Amino acid sequence: MRQPMLSIILPTYNRLHRLRLAIDALLRQAGDPAAYEVIVVDNNCSDGTADFLAAIDDPRVHVIHEHRQGLSHARNAGLAEARAPIVAFTDDDVEVAPDWVSTVIAALRAHPEVDGVGGRVLPAWDGPRPHWLTRAHWAPLALQDHGDCRRVFDRDMPVGLIGANVAFRARVFDRVGVFNPEVQRVRDVIGSTEDHELLTRLYDSGGRMLYTPRMLVRAPVQPDRYERKYHRRWHEGHGRFHALMRLPGMEAARVSLFGVPGHLLRRAAADLTAWFVSAIRGDWDGAFAAELRLRFFSGFVRTRLAS
């Protein structure tokens, strides 16, 4: 095969049923089939994934193994094998739109001023959605929709883009480095911030990212994510990873206590008040939202006290 325009990195860990659908969607793309390659990173699968991947007869698919467990390790292993000037990432449980590859390539050709592009990650609901599970709670579901218009994100508007649907010019990683394993997702660890941490480095370097709504993937919402306890766990984990990242914007404070910035302490006090007021009024959705912010604070504080 000639050198592709796009290398797609697809890490996988024990999601054989979903992986079949994800790869099928990637191989049924409109346009030139030689324009892209798919690098599947087997991150210690034990569910028959290896046999499935070995049976794929398509020159676009390359399978590698990464024995260090974790999403950042797997993505970085894929980066080391990528041959194209554009590198895209997606997940083993999502299905990309039929024009996903062509949309990524066209967007970066049309906008040489940006370092990468991301798009929508919309839900594929497996069952009835609980009334409280609104867009305000999409972050733990790894969903994303920044609207119907193209937008540019940068240091002045440092909006995150999700690793299930994002692409970069390969030279970005020479400039800002690769994914940080210290804040990665490993097995059941949730709330990780590897995407956020990488984009923070990119924005701090003067980088810019394009959001385009036409770049679309759909992600199934797994049954456990319909439950409030999953969201509680996610926000606690998210607080933990933010404490590990030590982002300048988070750390900026004239006063801190045991390594916890003063603005987080003030916000926690306000959230505790909001929880009590909502509970007294019987506004349980408002109380739950305040509780989740307090769980972020709890994860942050416990991590700082342990360090």
N, C-alpha and C positions, 0 to 999 in steps of 0.2 A: 504494500500500500504506500501511496505517496504520503508526505507529511500532512497530517490533518490540520484544519484550522482551529479545531476545538478538541480539548481533552476533557472528558467527563469523568470525575472521580466519584465512585459509588462505594463507600464503606458498608460492610454488612456484618451483622452478628445475630445469628439464630432467628432469622425471619424468612425462612424459605418460601412460605406461601406468598407473602407480600413481595419478596424479591423477584419471583417469577413475573409478577405483574409489572414491577418497576422496570425490569430489563426489557420485557416485551414492548412497553411504551417507548423506551429509548431506541429500540431497533426499528420501530415503525414510524420514524420521523419523515416528514415531507422533505423534499429537496435531495441534494447530492449525498448519497450514503457514504461516500469517501471523505466527506468534509469533517468527520469526527471519529473519535475513538472512545471506547468505554473502558475505563480501568476499574475493575471490581476488586476491592480490597477485602479479602477474607480475614476477619479479625478473630480467629480462633473459633469458628463455627463448629458445632457438634450435632447439627440437626439434619445432615444430608446435603447441606449447601455445596460442599466440595464436589460431590458426585454430580449434582445438577450443573454446576459451572463447568465441570470437565466435559459434559456432553454438549455444550453449546458449540455449534459449528458456524462461527461467524468471525471473519478476520478483524472486525472492528472491536471485538471483546478481548481484553487482556486480563488475566486473573493473576493477582499477586497475593502474598500472604504477609501479614504483619502480626507477629506473636506478642508484641507489647500491647496489652489490652488498653483500649481507649480510643475515642473518636479522633482526638487530635493526632495520636500516633498513626492511626489508619489514614487520615487525610494527608499527613506529611509523607507517608510511604507512597501514596498515589502521586503526590507532587513530584517526588524523585523520579517517577517513571513517565511523567507526562511529556509529550513531544510537541504540543501545539503552542502557539502564541497566546491562546486564550484557554483558561482552565475554569471549568464549571464544577459545581458541587450539587449533589442532590442526595436524598436519603433512600434507604432500602424499603421504605414503606409508603412511598409516594409515587404517583403516576404523573409524568410530565405531559403537557399538551402536545398534539401532533406537530405543531410548528415551533416547539421550544428551541430546538437547535438553531433553526434559521432566524428566530427572533433574537437570540443571544448574539449571533454573528453580525446580523444587520444592525443591531443597536450599537455595538462597539465600533463598527465601521462608520456609522453615521455620526458618532460622537467621540472623536479622537481626544477630546479634552477631559474625558472621564477615565477612571482606572478600573471600573467594573460596572456591573449591572445586576439588579435584582428585581424580583417581581412578586406576584401574588402567590400566597400559599393558602388555598381555600379548603374548607372542611368537606370531607365525605362522611356524613353522619351515618353510623351503623345502626342507630335506633333513635327513638324520640329524644329530643334535646330537653334537658331540664330547664324550667323557666328562668332560673338564675344564671344559666350558662350563656351570657351575652358576650358581645365583642370585648367588653371590659375584661373578660377572663380568657382571652385568646392566647396570651403569652405562654401559659403552661401547656397549651395544646400545640405549640409551635406553629401557629397560624399567623397570617400576615396579610393586610390589605391597606395600603396607604392611599387609596382613592383611585379615581378614574383617569387621572392626568399624569403625564410624566413629571418627575420632580428630580432635582439634584440635591444630594445630601453631602455635607462637608463639615469642616471644623465649626462653622457657625450654626449648622443644623445637623448635629451628629446623630441622625436617626439610624437605628440598627436595621440590618437586613438578615434574614434567616438563612442558615447554611443549607436548608433543603432546596433553595432556589436562588442561587447566586453564582456569579461568574466574575473572574478577574483577568486582567492582562497578566500573563505569566511573570512579567518583569516586576510586578508589585512585590512578589515574595523575595526577590533579590534586594529590594529596597527596605522593606519593613520586617522581613523575617516570616517564619511559618507559624502554624498554630501552636499555642502554648499548652503543653500537657498538664501544667499545674492547675488549669481551670477547665479541664475537659470532662466530658461525660464518660463514665465507665459503668457498664452494665446498668444497675438500678439507681445509680446516682443521678438525681434530677435537679434542674435549676442551674445547670452549668452555663458558663459565659464565654466559651471559646470564640464564638462568632463576634460577640460584643468586644472582647479584648483585642482581637485582630483588627476590627474596624476602627477601634479607638486609636491604635497605632497608625493606621492608614490616614485617618483624618488629621491626627497630630502632625503627620509628615506633609500636610498640604494636599492630601489625596481627595478625590471626589468620586462619588458613586451615583449612578443613574438608576432611578426607579421607573420601571415601565409596566403598566398593568397588563399589557399583552403577554408578558412572560409569566406563564401560568403553570402551576402544578396543583394537584389535589392530594390531600393527606387524609387518611382515615383517622377518625377520632376513636381511639381504643376504649373499650368499655370502662376501664378503671378511671379514665379521665373525665367521665361523667360524674364522678363522686367528689364531694367536697374535700375528703381526706387527701386525695391526690393533690389538689390545689394547695392545701396547707403544707404538705411535704415539699412541693415545688418552691413555694415562696421562702420557706426556711432554707432550702438548698441554695436558692438564688442569693439570699443574704449572705450565706457562707462564702459563696464564690466571689461576691463583690468585696467582702472583707479581704480575701486573698489577692484580688487584683490591685488594690490600693491605687485606684484611679485618681489623678490630681483633682478633678472636679469633686469627687466624693470626699477626699481627704482635706480639702481646703476649709479650715475652721480656725478661728482665733482661740477657741477653747475646746479641749477634748478631755474625756475621762476614761482611763484604762484603754486608751487607743480608739475610743469611739468618738467621732466628731460631734461637736455640740449641736450642729443642725439636725443630726439624726436623733439625738436625745430630745430636742424640742419637738420634732415631728412625732416621735413616739408618744410624748405626753398628749399632743393634740389628737393622735389616733386613739389613745385610750379613752379620752373624753368623748370622741365621736362614737366609739363602741358603746359606751354607757348610754349616751343620748339616744342612739338608734335602738338599743335594746329596750329602753324605757318606752319609746314610742311604738314598739312592735315592728320596727323597720328591720327585718332580719336580713334582707339583702344588703342594706347599708352597714349593719353590724358585721356581716361576713366580710365585706370589702375592707373595713377597718381592721378586722382580725388578721386578714392576709398581710396587710402592711406591718402589723405588729409581729407577725411571724417572720417576715423579712428582717426586721430589727432584731428579733431573737437569734436568728441564724448568724447575723453579722456580729452581735455582741459575744455569743458563745465562741465564735471563731477567734475573735480578738483576745478574749480572756485566756484561750488555750494556747495562744502563740507566745 
